[in-house]
């Protein structure tokens, strides 16, 4: 076997190992994300629908505030987060690269929580079927991801399955649908911008949280001031926060875990995988909705979600193969530039 053939085989093996390592790391974040995201959605549904705390914007801000607080502690108290790589980040650069992410993140959280007032818990998750398609095309047209036919087919199967599962909804409202669709569009744009920030600008996950969280809080505070703070004072909602602090502490912590783990998935394997994981989370939430909120789910809907799970499996296989091929091609290009013998 020639030296060049051996080099090619070695590159293939190392590319496969590197792609699998990234995938396993991302799936670790993914499991934590699914667990925390399922818990926080159920908690938000309970707080907004069962308790007297009907303020989705303020509730949305708690996870962001918790994450920023922990990032501040890591930077300024424990010194475990190093910002030296971005010490030269100017306010103008922050406004250009980070502030738009804060706007879309805050808008996503706000619209998503407002939709709880208009749609059932189960249908809310089914309505998110289009989110992988939205993100897939956002990433493709912005140049942040390449077109891979097998990956696209996996996403298509997921969408078809979840669309079939959503047929027959008896409590449909256009307001609720507009809110959740708006949340999916803004989240797709946010994830595309965040993928660019984490990968192209070389931000770590903690750095991303440190810089993005205040931007999100800025827009959420504006919205809460315009729509909620006055009603909270009139209805003594602040008193409820004092009476049941454990609910709000849990909402803040779970929100932080979701945000942190979503950054981990995006950084290691891309934001489209995050949306597919969200579909699996949706299945779990639908089950909880049927058990605890007595949502009606038909056989057709269950069959549709079965198809979606098949699409999810196919997507993951295609994504690993695509990433492996990209790494292999890059390393082959690098090896061709190096001489086989030293000069």
Secondary structure, DSSP 4 states (H G I P E B T S, - for coil): --HHHHHHHHHHHHHHHHHHHHHHHHHHHHHHHHHHHHHHHHHHHHHHHTSS---HHHHHHHHHHHHHHHHHHHHHTS--S--GGGTT--HHHHHHHTHHHHHHHHHHHHHHHHGGGTS-HHHHHHGGGGHHHHHHHHHHHTTSS---HHHHHHHHHHHHHHHHHTTT-SS--HHHHHHHHHHHHHHHHHHHHHHIIIIIS---HHHHHHHHHHHHHHHHHHHHHHHTHHHHHHTTHHHHHHHTHHHHHHHHHHHHHHHHHHHHHHHHH-HHHHHHHHHHHHHHHHHHHHHHS-----HHHHHHHHHHHHHHHHHHHHHHHHHHHHHHHHHHHHHHHS-SS--
